[in-house]
Amino acid sequence: MYCPQCGVEYREGFTECADCHVPLLGGAPPPEPPDPFNPGLDLVVVLETNDGIQLAMAKGLLEQAGIPFFVLGQIATLIQDVDGFLHKWVRVQVPRDREAEARGILESVLETEAGHQGAGEDA
C-alpha cells in the first residue's frame, strides 16, 4: 500500500495517507525517474570563449535544442560582471554522444566569432 501523492508506503490495513488524506493504492510505489545528472557522464568541450554575448547565444541555442550542457568556469563570468576588463575564459561542455549535434548548432556562433577576429586583424 502506498500514497499516490507523496509515495509513502503503508502496511496492510491502512486505507488513507495520514499526511495527504487521500486513499492508498495497492502494491508498491512506482520507481522514481532517474536523476538526469550523471557525474560519470563523459563531457567534451564544444566552445571556449571570453565573450559574454557569445556564451549567452550558445547557451540559448543548446537549451532550445534540448542538449544538456555545463559551463566550466562560469563563476568567472560573475567576476567579469564586476570588472568588465577581466575577460575570463569559460568552456561549454556537452555529453560526448551529443557533441556532433552541439557543434553543428554552435557553428553559427563560432563563425560569428571568427568573423569578428578577422575584422579586427584587417584594421
N, C-alpha and C positions, 0 to 999 in steps of 0.2 A: 504494500500500500504506500502511496506517495501523494504529495500535494502537487497538482498540475501547475500551480502558480509559483511556489517557491522551491519545489523539488525536494523538500524534506521527506525522508522515509519514516513510516509509522509501522508499528507492529499490528498484526491482525486484531480486529476488534474495534479499532478506531474508525470513524466514518467521516470526520471533518478535521481540517487543519486547525490547530489551536491558534495559529497566528493569522492566517488568511481568511478563515471561516468559509472555506469552500469545500465541497465534497471531495474525498480522496478517490484516487483511481487505483485499480488493482495492478499488481505486478511491480516491476522495478522502474524507476525513472529512466527516461531516455538518456543516452550518453551525452555529455556536454560536447559542443562542437570544438574541434581542435583549435588551439591558440594559433592565430595567423603568424605570430612571431616565432621564428625558429633560430636560436642562436647558432646552430650548426650550419646555417644557410651559407652557401658559397657565394660571396658577393664579389662583383667586379666593378672597377671604376669606369664610368662611361663619360664623365665630364669633370674637368678640373678648371676652376675659374676663380677670379677675384672680382668679378663684375656682378654686383647685386641684381641688376636687371636681367642678365643672362641666367643667373641662378633662379630667379623668380619665374622666368619663362620656362626653363627646363622643368622645374617642379610642377608647374601648371600643366605642361604637356604630358608628363608622366602620370599625374593624378587623373587627367582626363582619359588616358589610355588604360587606366587601371593597373599600371605597373607599380609594384611596391618599390620604394627606394629609401635610401638612408643617406643623409648628408653628413659626411665626416668633416669635422672642424666647424660645425655650424655655430658653436659658441664664438668663433672668431667673427661671425657676422654681427654679433651683439657688440663686440669691441669696435668693429668698423662703424656701427651706427653712432657710437660715441665720438669717435675720431675718424672722419671720412678719409683722412690721408693714410690710414693704416689699411691698405688693400690686402687683407688676409685671403689666402687661397683656401678653397673648400673643394671637396671631392664628392661627386654624386655617385652612389653605388647602387647597383640593382642585382637581383639574383642572376647567376650565370645563365640559367635557362631562359631568361628574358633579355639577355644582352643584345642580341641582334635586333630584336624589336625596338628596344630602347634607343640603340644607336640610330636606327632608321628614323625614329620620331625626332630625335635630337639633332639630326643632320642640319635642319634649317637653322637651329640656334648656333651650331658650330660654324656654319657658313657665314652667318651674320658676324660672328667674332672674327673670322678670317678676313672678311671684308673691311672691318674696322682697322685691323692691324695693317692690312695692305694699304689702306688710305693714308694712314699715319706715316708709313715709310716713304710715300711719294713726296710728302711735303718737305 
